[in-house]
Amino acid sequence: MQVAVILGAHGIKGQARLKVFIEDPMGLAALNPLTDANGKAWKLKPQNFAKGVLIASIEGLRYRDQIEALKGLKLFVSPSALPDTDEDEFYPYELEGLKALRPDGSLLGEVVNLRDYGAGDLLNVRLAETGKLELFAFTKAVVPEVKVADGYLVIDAPDEIISRDEDGVH
């Protein structure tokens, strides 16, 4: 599961700016070591978090140009390293591939992913009838039931849904 991406260098002392995708950005250290897509391990030491960006040092890197060379590097953690969730909590990756059912139990589609586009989480669902992708607000009103262990969630879609044209553009 992706937990962060390196945005670039911070200052001249070899610190990195990271966008973090976990609830507690400072808790990233507890997930060390992180890995990149090639399996290389990276150990981060968070320094502070402000304005949506984590400032951290990366073990073995001391210079700004070393960090700049890593710009865009995605960092991952094994799902088994993540803390257990409560019964009504889940990680976004756990929703991928779930059946999306209507309130009457009929198949609406399949969850592609859950994304936060800044104004709140949106479920990206491939509709069973058309194959098109549709976005649904991930709120209790629209998604009243999530049963990860049973492989489905329920979407009580509003009359108007966010739709895309053939190219996937709104």
Secondary structure, DSSP 8 states (H G I E B T S, - for coil): -EEEEEEEEETTTTEEEEEE-SS-GGGGGGG-SEE-TT--EE-EEEEEEETTEEEEEETT--SHHHHHTTTT-EEE--GGGS----TT---HHHHTT-EEE-TTS-EEEEEEEEEE-SSSEEEEEEETTT--EEEEE-STTT--EEETTTTEEE----SS-B---TTS--
